[in-house]
Amino acid sequence: MTTTLTFPCTKCGACCRHVNLSPLTAYLDRGDGICYHHNTTEHTCTIYTERPEICRVDVYFEKHYQTQITWDDFVKINLIACKQLNDLDV
């Protein structure tokens, strides 16, 4: 399947600031919960074009979830997670 899905990312960086909270991303933790590759000033990924599969929402959906859930529902769930992660910083 060719990827044409687009996740409505706001580029807030919350998922990159809390990689320690998931066993799927914990290996990216630089020791303070923040991803090794997260630019904390600009909220960008320093390895964006080579980022891990778990960081590629569309690819991760297609590889692991497309037979279990719709893209729209997957996006809704991920947006809830985004908000929860962002709320941790308030």
N, C-alpha and C positions, 0 to 999 in steps of 0.2 A: 504494500500500500504506500503510495506517495503522500508525504505529509503536506497537507494544506490547512491544517488546524493552527489557530493562533490563540495563544493564551493572553488574556487581557492584563498583562503584568503592568503594575504601576511603577516598577523599579524602585520600590521603597527600601529594598535590601533586607527586610525582616527575615526572610528565609535564610539569608546568608549570615545573619547575626545570631542565629539560634540553631546552628547545625548540630550542636551537642544534644538536642532534645529528641533526635530520631536515630535509631540504629542504622538507618540507611545513609545518613549523612555524617554521623559522628566521626568518621575517619578524616573528615575535612577540618575538624576543630583544631585551631592553632593553640588551644589551651584556655581560652576564655569564652568559648561558645561561638566565636566568629570564624568563618571560613578563611583558610589560608589565602584564598584568592580574592577575597572581598576588599575592594578599595573603600574604606570607611568614610572618606571625604566625599567622594563622588557617587557612592552607592552603585558601583559598577563591578563587573567581574573582570579580573585581569587576564583570565584565560577563556573568555566568553566563547570564542569559536571552537575551543577544545574542551569545554566544560563537560563534566561527567553526565552520564545518561540520566541520573536522578534529577539533575538540574534542568533537563530539557523536558518540560511538561508534555509537549505534544508527542515526542518520541516515547517517553515513559508510558503515556496513555496507550499508544498504539502497540507497544510491545507487551504490556502487562494487563491492561484493563479493557480494551475495546470490545472483548467478547462478553464482558460482565456488566458494563455500564455505558451509558451514552456520553458523548463528549460534553454536552451541555451540563449533565449532572456531575461529571468529573470536574468541570470548571467551577461549578457552584461549590462543591466540597473543598476544592483548593482555595477558592476565594475566602471561604470561612476560615480555613487554616491560616491564610495570609493575615486576616484581621486579628486572629488570636495571637499570632506571633508579633504583630505590630503592637498590640495592646500590652505586651510584656514590657515594652520600652517606655510606657507612659508613667 
